[in-house]
């Protein structure tokens, strides 16, 4: 794995470099074994990183980042903070946290509940999914890998008092660093309590205010009136209907909604 990174120095200046071992390189900078600049500006802490295909790509990206103004580098850092320390969020009744091993059984139960996933694009119309018990990475491992690659932030929706697993909400499909999609689902036992709109509003606020997102999209399969109500209640604007569009494993008609950072929420 090859990385390009930005360090924040003790005087708030920024240093950019590349490495094959991110953790070791940050340690080296703090021990005086890194670049000449950081030896006189330590301690430093990791502020930003990208995964590159190879050394050549990392070197090119390092040059591009070094050419940015400090303000532009700070914009990169703002979005990346969510991938350095997993963000936990609390609402009036709920908390959004990292998935844990104790959630695996509840995740399985929700995932293989047809009523929950009927509009999740996992089934062809009229088809029911049969879980064959095939071995696969745990949910925790799958989402940890996506988080490491900066392709998804997946929050468990949990009861604020009991920590009971209630569902999930996630940001994914990041484009040009400032656009993403959001998705969510709740286990059937807690439908109708207003939890979906509560966590969707919290995730949107985090994406826009903390990550600096400019646009968030959400897709809603045709016929999913309950979810459509939640989406519109949270301020999304209907931008069109996609006819027989590819979404996860099927082709289906779906509504495309969008929200800009300048829209009223």
C-alpha positions, 0 to 999 in steps of 0.5 A, a space after each residue: 500500500 502506498 500513501 500520500 499524506 499531510 502532517 500538521 506541525 506544532 506551529 500549525 504549518 503543513 508538511 506533505 510526503 509519501 510512504 509505504 507505511 503510514 503509521 511508521 512514517 508518522 512515528 519517524 517524523 516525531 522521532 526526528 527520523 523524517 524530513 528536515 522540516 519536521 525535525 524542527 517543527 515536531 511534534 506532528 500529527 497525521 491530518 490527511 492521507 490518500 491511498 495511491 496505486 503505486 509509488 509513481 502515482 503517489 509522487 505525482 499526487 504529492 507534487 499536486 498537493 504541495 502546489 495547493 495553497 494552505 487554504 486548499 490543503 485545509 479543505 482536503 483535511 476537513 473532509 479527511 478528519 472523518 477517516 482519521 477518527 471514526 465520528 460518533 454522533 448523538 441525537 435526542 434518542 439515538 447514537 450513531 457509532 462504529 459497528 462492533 462484534 456484538 452487532 453481527 447477529 442483529 445485522 444478519 437478522 436485519 439483512 435477511 428480513 425481506 420486509 426490511 430489504 424489499 426496497 433495498 435493491 437486493 431482490 428482483 420484484 417478487 423475489 425472496 432472498 434465501 440465505 445459504 449460510 455461505 462464509 463471508 467476512 464479518 460485517 465489522 471487517 467489511 465496513 472497517 475495510 471500506 472505512 480504511 479505503 475512504 469509500 464508506 462511513 457506516 454508522 450503527 444506529 443504536 438506542 442512546 440508553 441501551 446501545 441496542 442495535 436498531 439499524 444502519 446509516 451510511 455515507 458512500 460513493 464519494 465523488 470529487 471529495 465533496 459529493 456523496 450518497 446516503 443510505 439507511 435502513 432500520 429493523 422492522 421492530 422500530 419502524 414508525 418511531 421517527 428514527 429514520 428522519 432523526 438519524 438522517 438529519 444528523 448524518 446530513 448535518 455532519 456531512 455538510 458542517 464537518 466534512 464540507 460536503 457540497 452535495 448529498 444524493 439519495 435514491 429511493 425505489 419507486 413504491 417505497 412511500 415511507 422512505 420517500 416521506 422521510 427523505 422529503 421531510 428532511 429537505 431533499 429535492 426531487 430531481 428526477 425519476 430514473 427508469 429501470 436503472 441499475 441499483 445494486 443487484 437489480 434494475 428498477 425505477 427509482 427517484 433521485 433526490 439531491 441536497 446542496 449545502 446551500 439548501 435549507 435543512 
